[in-house]
Amino acid sequence: MSARRSALFLSAVALALAIAAPATAPAQDDPGTDAGETEDGETPETATSLRRSTGAAPMAVPADFGGSLQVVRAPAGTASAASSAGGPEIFPDARRVWMSVRDTDPVPIEAARRGGRWLCSGGGCAAQTGDPGQSPIGDQMLRSIKLQTPTLPLPLTVWGRLTEDGQRLLDFDPVLLGRRSYRHVCAYRPVADAPRSPVGAPAAPSPPSPDRVDVCRDGRPEPPPADAGELTLGMQWPKQSEMADFHYLAIVDSCGNARVQPFQRTFTVPVLEVASGGCGRPDGKVLRVFPGGGWLRVTAFNLHAPAAANVVNATYRVTVPPLENLVESNPARLLFPDPLADDLKVDCGPTPIAPRADAGSLPPPGSARPPGPRAASPAPPGGRVPARADGQLQGGAGAGRRPSAAAQAGPTAQPGAAEQAPPPAQAQPPARLPPPRRAPDVDPSRPGPQPLAHGAVVISPAPLRLGNCRIRLTGQAKHRLVAPLALHVSLTRTDQMRSGTPIELLQNGTWIVTPSSAEFPLPPLAEDFDGDARLRLAVYSDPLSPQGKVVLVSDAGRVASSLRSNEPGEPERARRLVGSVAIHSVPLCGEDNFQTLEAAGTCFRAYLTVPAMLATLQVTRAPWVEKPLVTRSVLSAVGVALAIDRYDPVERRAFPIAAQLGGFVQTLGEGRVGLLGYVGVAPTIPILGSGGNTTSFGFLAGLGLEYITNEAGPDEGLKPAAFVSAVVQVGQAAPQVSTGGRASFGTYAGD
């Protein structure tokens, strides 16, 4: 009985082993099983806890670090070692680069970098070197390059769109944009080696303890200008090595700058494009990239906790593509900041001989010095070229370029990080230069150039008829425009329609802007234009124009797919309104240049009118000497008068009463004829038309002198007279005939 029970027990154990053995084999040997996927809806965390609870290895599927530059491993079961020298660095070249730490405690990282206590500080960790060249796995970490400016609601992708053959392309070149300032970022300087004292000299002071590390705090950031762009690299850690348990990421550029942040599988890194010059002096504030391309080293590492599979850190080389395209026949278009509200101006005055010395017309810092004699300056000590306040070298090959990234980054914020420069030598007074020519003073109260800020202005029609008006692009950004910018100009008449649409007065509104040609002359207006009109002047961006190589930042997101498509898009549908202004053109009202509606106000106008009396009550001399003269016949008197009134050119409405100076011939009956010269007042409410039409019906009252002749008897002579008449007046205050830009009769004067 006992032998039978023993046989049954052994059979049960063998059956259990046979059932359990196939279940564990796929978890160890099947390479196609993804560590991040589980069956029956289980999460990866649950599967990992089950494996560890049964006493299995820390990772059932070890991470693959193929294609890495270097992998540092620690022996199994290694704990944090005591502080001693000889261990590897926390990431490659950690002692030779500047380091800024973001979104985590910088003290333990900087202490470990100085030789303090961390996982491999006591030795025992082994570094395995991989392929030092370019790695496809490392290059695939870079997924996109985006641009962010204060005027962009969402980041704009400038690199990362895939072609049909799987190649990523550069969509836009951001070299013309400004750069965000990173001077406020605090960074730790490289760890210097302990100084050695010469033989016989007193011992040098010992370096500070690595455990005494101060927290590096950032300063106050500068508010970014509207055209300041921030480049951001979107990266993704290789999927085959994502199961390693890392805590930190270190991204190092080729210029000696490092950025450390918490580990994430997908992460972003801000960088600064260096448009000219080399790396400059490293400072750790921001990573540098170049228009010609470059590379970064991305290291995931740990400090005190053992990593899964004993991996302490892993480093990959990531290639950064060129941010300019000098090879293709149709290169990426340059990004350009949007014009400000006051940068686009319309002007009808004379072309200035010298530009105004305002902030909008001054060249930006770093631009080339205008030609002329230069002041002699002494050579600084050491043969170095003196630097300007903006960080750019004076003269030399770098003149005319923007300051390099190192100059813009400025000194580090950490105490004692920047080396003390020797005091400059005593500068000699510069040679006396001729005084610069002053621009003519402009009276701000007089009409002048008006911005296309979607407002309204008033002008007389003469400059528009003669073609004296033009649109100018001003501002500092114009000096950075090294490629043609295509704009579209539209001038429509809105108070009259043709086929139900406004009348377009410009046949060709294409405007190609360059730094040397930033004006668009408005042609003389003759057809479909008269002295009293309402116009709308608008400027549109034209990003799909084949004549332009620059795209405004606000248009880039909309037209990115059209620029890279094999089928050309419609330029008209891609246009966007940049600036506009409503123009009220009124005959002879105002000056020869634009003025705002508030400054224009109302105008005094003078015009000729023909009064015809319907009935008149007239008193000569005195009522007690002569009886009043009453004429009831229609058109008993007809004359001509010069009328003066106030007129609102915007509302097209005149003051209801006008002053008159004129005379008329009247029939007084009984063979008498009177010649009356008078000063009076009359209504100006039109009964036909509007605007310049002054045909009105009402009463005319005035005082004057009358000479009365009599066919049947002696002349009555010259008499004073006062009268009130019911009149119809016919006049026109908007004459169409002009000579030399002036109306043949009638004048307006701005109030």
Summary of the structure (lengths in Angstrom):
residues: 751
radius of gyration: 42.9
end to end distance: 129.6
largest distance: 175.3
contacts: 2208
relative contact order: 0.09
helix: 13%
strand: 34%
